[in-house]
Amino acid sequence: MKAPRFFCDNCGAEVGRDLRACPQCGRFFSSVRCPACGFSGEEKLFSGGCPACGYSTPPLRQRKRRPAAPPKHKTPLIAAGALPPWVYIISIAAFVLTLTALFLVLFR
């Protein structure tokens, strides 16, 4: 019987038995889940394969990843960190109204 192999459910990478997180994608493992029957438990229960169904060597899954789609706009419409113009307009209008109200209250 072959030694059981463990794989990340998130990215499909093979992971060591004693690892608590996937070295490829960083996903944290709280328990081991059998891919055949879905049984979940601590890793020590799976030392000889799945205790529920006996499944021990899952097939190596290799996902073909497509490259990311190119962005629609090559340059951002608004500089990173900049606010839209309407925010500045409303802020200035609120400031002017506040100063006007303060002037009317103090110099009445």
Secondary structure as UniProt FT lines:
FT   STRAND          6..7
FT   TURN            9..11
FT   STRAND          14..15
FT   TURN            17..18
FT   TURN            23..25
FT   STRAND          32..33
FT   TURN            35..37
FT   STRAND          40..41
FT   HELIX           43..46
FT   TURN            47..48
FT   TURN            51..53
FT   TURN            80..81
FT   HELIX           85..106
//
